[in-house]
């Protein structure tokens, strides 16, 4: 009889159980946003690492191509095995894993990044910047998932920048990641330079003068 009364006293009442469940729910509600933020920051860090690796391959390609960091014209307009990643990455594949941002869940044509064609248009090469600071020159950035493009194209008097480039893949506060000509990677959204038609363009002359 004593043991039975002790068992009854040791058991939780329904009210106590509901209180415990309520406390757990409150703690989870407080922790989940922090965990989500940490997971997103981790994916952004992997994205930066991928871009750095892309930069190293582009730099190696430039060593054998007079400073030019990438071939031009070999994008989604040609078969997979003729696209530029085949000529830049080792092993030679058209869809290397480092070309995909983990935050980009279903990128068209299996790549999340596009090249800045302004470099070819302005004659900018690795180690040959015509007096422009390499730390400010974007080589590669993130594209909109539904776009198949490999280059941020340069057209007469306009570009496709605002329809192709993904500005906020990692959130409003995180922006998107960018590979620069000195091979550092940053997530600060680029500002529009003076005498430039989009934020990835370069001034016509060093220092921002007109043509």
Rosetta blueprint (number, residue, H / E / L):
1 X L
2 X H
3 X H
4 X H
5 X H
6 X H
7 X H
8 X H
9 X H
10 X H
11 X L
12 X L
13 X L
14 X H
15 X H
16 X H
17 X H
18 X H
19 X H
20 X H
21 X H
22 X H
23 X H
24 X H
25 X H
26 X H
27 X H
28 X H
29 X H
30 X H
31 X H
32 X H
33 X H
34 X H
35 X H
36 X H
37 X H
38 X H
39 X H
40 X H
41 X H
42 X H
43 X H
44 X H
45 X H
46 X H
47 X H
48 X H
49 X H
50 X H
51 X H
52 X H
53 X H
54 X H
55 X H
56 X H
57 X H
58 X H
59 X H
60 X H
61 X H
62 X H
63 X H
64 X L
65 X L
66 X L
67 X L
68 X L
69 X L
70 X L
71 X L
72 X L
73 X L
74 X L
75 X L
76 X L
77 X L
78 X L
79 X L
80 X H
81 X H
82 X H
83 X L
84 X H
85 X H
86 X H
87 X H
88 X H
89 X L
90 X L
91 X L
92 X L
93 X L
94 X L
95 X L
96 X L
97 X H
98 X H
99 X H
100 X L
101 X L
102 X L
103 X L
104 X L
105 X L
106 X L
107 X L
108 X H
109 X H
110 X H
111 X L
112 X L
113 X E
114 X E
115 X E
116 X E
117 X L
118 X H
119 X H
120 X H
121 X H
122 X H
123 X L
124 X L
125 X E
126 X L
127 X L
128 X E
129 X L
130 X L
131 X L
132 X L
133 X L
134 X H
135 X H
136 X H
137 X L
138 X E
139 X E
140 X E
141 X E
142 X E
143 X E
144 X L
145 X L
146 X L
147 X L
148 X L
149 X L
150 X L
151 X E
152 X E
153 X L
154 X E
155 X E
156 X L
157 X L
158 X E
159 X E
160 X L
161 X H
162 X H
163 X H
164 X H
165 X E
166 X L
167 X L
168 X L
169 X L
170 X L
171 X L
172 X L
173 X L
174 X L
175 X L
176 X L
177 X L
178 X E
179 X E
180 X E
181 X L
182 X L
183 X L
184 X L
185 X E
186 X E
187 X L
188 X L
189 X L
190 X L
191 X L
192 X L
193 X L
194 X L
195 X L
196 X L
197 X L
198 X L
199 X L
200 X L
201 X L
202 X L
203 X L
204 X L
205 X L
206 X L
207 X L
208 X L
209 X L
210 X L
211 X L
